[in-house]
């Protein structure tokens, strides 16, 4: 497993715990995700403006792809997974859709417990519920398997 030294806390951590950045030679940010979260949580003014300061290049961020896939599954009838999401009535809350939606969604999910931990991905708590703040978590593969719909 490749590691990197966080310039904020000084710990060596898995590369997966560093955000993607086009601005550095290593293509990763210099602070780990935990240090970014602590920094943004510490000052409400910074927290309110972080979408502008951190995500100017959000298309390259792995979470941008997840947000895009979530949108496609819910609203693109041509998407292969639409039958399991949009066709079942699963929607995305208005706050996370359209212009500015990604930044709001991103600002929410990076503050959820276990964000950036290896082996965790986003999961809806209620598998029949919408993508909304009260229904997302970072879950292990085991938790996600236990949360799946029963296949007939």
C-alpha positions in Angstrom: 0.0 0.0 0.0 1.4 3.4 -1.0 1.5 6.0 1.7 2.1 9.7 1.9 3.1 12.1 4.7 0.3 14.6 5.6 2.0 18.0 5.8 -0.6 19.1 8.4 -0.6 16.3 11.0 2.7 14.7 10.0 1.3 11.2 9.9 2.0 8.7 7.0 -1.4 7.6 5.6 -2.7 5.6 2.7 -2.8 7.6 -0.6 -6.5 6.9 -0.7 -6.9 9.3 2.3 -5.7 12.2 0.2 -7.9 14.1 -2.3 -7.0 14.4 -5.9 -5.4 17.7 -7.0 -4.3 18.9 -10.4 -2.3 21.5 -8.6 0.5 19.2 -7.2 3.2 17.1 -8.8 1.9 14.0 -7.0 -1.7 14.7 -8.1 -2.7 14.5 -4.4 -3.4 17.2 -1.8 -0.7 17.8 0.8 -3.2 17.4 3.7 -5.1 14.2 4.5 -8.9 14.1 4.4 -9.1 14.1 8.2 -7.0 17.3 8.4 -9.1 19.0 5.8 -12.3 18.1 7.7 -11.0 19.4 11.0 -9.8 22.6 9.3 -13.2 23.3 7.6 -15.2 22.4 10.7 -13.2 24.9 12.8 -14.4 28.1 11.2 -17.9 28.7 9.9 -16.7 31.3 7.4 -14.3 28.9 5.9 -16.9 26.1 5.9 -19.4 28.4 4.1 -16.9 29.2 1.4 -15.1 25.9 1.0 -16.9 24.9 -2.2 -15.3 27.8 -3.9 -11.8 27.3 -2.4 -11.4 23.5 -2.5 -13.4 22.3 -5.5 -12.4 24.7 -8.3 -11.3 21.6 -10.1 -14.0 19.2 -8.8 -14.4 17.3 -12.1 -11.1 15.5 -11.2 -12.3 14.5 -7.7 -13.4 10.9 -7.2 -16.5 12.0 -5.4 -17.6 14.0 -8.4 -17.8 10.8 -10.3 -19.9 9.3 -7.5 -22.3 12.2 -7.6 -22.6 12.0 -11.3 -23.3 8.3 -11.2 -25.9 8.9 -8.5 -27.6 11.5 -10.7 -27.5 9.2 -13.8 -29.0 6.2 -11.9 -31.9 8.4 -10.7 -32.8 10.5 -13.8 -31.3 8.9 -16.9 -33.7 6.3 -18.2 -30.9 5.0 -20.5 -28.6 4.2 -17.6 -28.3 0.5 -16.9 -29.1 0.9 -13.2 -32.1 3.3 -13.7 -34.5 0.4 -13.2 -33.2 -0.1 -9.7 -33.2 3.6 -8.8 -35.2 6.1 -10.8 -37.8 3.6 -11.9 -38.4 2.7 -8.3 -39.0 6.3 -7.4 -35.6 7.0 -5.8 -34.8 10.7 -6.1 -32.1 13.1 -5.1 -33.1 15.9 -2.7 -33.5 19.3 -4.5 -30.5 20.8 -2.6 -28.1 18.3 -4.3 -29.4 18.6 -7.8 -28.5 21.0 -10.6 -26.1 23.9 -10.5 -24.3 24.0 -7.2 -25.7 20.6 -6.2 -22.4 18.8 -6.3 -20.7 21.3 -4.0 -23.6 21.1 -1.4 -23.6 17.2 -1.6 -19.7 17.2 -1.3 -19.7 19.5 1.7 -22.2 17.1 3.4 -20.6 13.8 2.6 -17.0 14.7 3.5 -18.2 15.5 7.1 -20.0 12.2 7.6 -18.2 9.8 10.0 -15.7 7.4 8.3 -15.2 9.6 5.2 -12.0 8.7 3.5 -11.5 5.5 5.4 -10.2 2.6 3.3 -12.9 0.0 2.4 -15.8 2.4 2.8 -18.2 3.7 0.2 -21.3 5.8 0.3 -24.5 3.9 1.0 -28.2 4.8 1.6 -29.3 3.8 5.1 -32.8 3.1 3.9 -32.3 1.2 0.6 -35.8 2.3 -0.5 -35.2 5.9 0.5 -34.0 8.9 -1.5 -30.5 10.4 -1.6 -30.9 13.0 1.1 -28.9 14.2 4.1 -30.7 11.9 6.6 -30.2 8.8 4.5 -26.4 8.7 3.6 -23.5 7.1 5.4 -20.0 5.7 4.7 -20.4 1.9 5.0 -18.2 -1.1 4.7 -18.9 -3.7 2.0 -20.4 -6.0 4.7 -22.8 -3.3 5.8 -23.8 -2.6 2.3 -24.4 -6.3 1.5 -26.6 -6.5 4.6 -28.5 -3.5 3.4 -29.4 -4.8 -0.1 -32.9 -5.4 -1.3 -33.8 -9.1 -1.4 -33.6 -10.4 -4.9 -36.6 -12.4 -6.2 
